[in-house]
Amino acid sequence: MTAEKPQTPTITEYADFLEATRASYDAIAPAYTEAFSDWPAESNPLDRSVVAAFAELARDHAPAPTADLGSGPGTITAHLHALGLPVFGVDLSPRMVALARRAHPELRFHVGSMTSLDLPDETLGGILALYSIIHVPDDHLPTTFAEFHRVLRPGAPLLLGFQSGDTEDRLHLTERFGQEIALDYHWRTPETVTGALTKAGLRLQARVLREPQDEEKRPRAFVLARKAA
Ligand SMILES: C[S@@+](CC[C@H](N)C(=O)[O-])C[C@H]1O[C@@H](n2cnc3c(N)ncnc32)[C@H](O)[C@@H]1O
């Protein structure tokens, strides 16, 4: 008799998109961490300059901390720390958080969701979210951006980074790094994202669209906004 391989639930069998995203990143956390742990050295100079500009704006609000939302392995959190920002990371995946803590024991990382932040009103000096709003479906984006607006101090900056693409062109992956997953990727243009940010009361400061380099399939978008002072 051959043992049956346990079936990974498909996305519809998870309670919701958060549970599916959490389980997927828990499954790939070690491989993802190994693949993407050298961001400062391997990232595009333009991306680094946008992050450096954000760090300079957020430093004006120190000692109020900056939150790296969807911090993954914590590499970019550590980069912000090296740029002189008081910063901590928040990630949906407990395994990602454990790996980030192990790699960066001097920094704080919490398990949590950007869709419902366990943070008091107007306490953050900045929010950075790189390649993490791509896992938030369109109908949850207004609540998420309302959360960002709620926790930011007046005048504090927000930087979002994401692959630019058509909303219709959603990607669903069932495998990555050899692991079974159930992960949705929601592509959006900078215009779609800035429209939603503006509706949440945030003020647009800059949009950067960089062409894909090397293995990248889609342009990289950065949107810098701030809460009104
Ligand atoms: C593509 S990785 C990006 C990691 C890191 N920001 C980077 O650029 O290297 C996306 C990360 O966002 C996290 N994530 C996805 N949805 C989230 C949510 N609702 N709240 C917090 N983190 C989330 C995932 O667990 C994962 O670690």
The ligand as an ORCA input file, in Angstrom:
! r2SCAN-3c Opt
* xyz 0 1
  C       7.820     39.472     -1.727
  S       8.123     39.461      0.010
  C       8.961     41.023      0.243
  C       9.822     41.055      1.461
  C      10.634     42.353      1.655
  N       9.774     43.511      1.768
  C      11.575     42.522      0.496
  O      11.345     43.409     -0.342
  O      12.555     41.763      0.429
  C       6.513     39.825      0.660
  C       6.450     39.754      2.182
  O       5.242     40.395      2.590
  C       4.664     39.617      3.616
  N       3.213     39.928      3.614
  C       2.291     39.586      2.693
  N       1.087     40.053      3.048
  C       1.256     40.713      4.226
  C       0.381     41.402      5.118
  N      -0.939     41.494      4.889
  N       0.908     41.974      6.224
  C       2.239     41.870      6.509
  N       3.104     41.200      5.715
  C       2.623     40.634      4.584
  C       4.993     38.186      3.272
  O       4.893     37.313      4.377
  C       6.424     38.345      2.748
  O       7.377     38.200      3.771
*
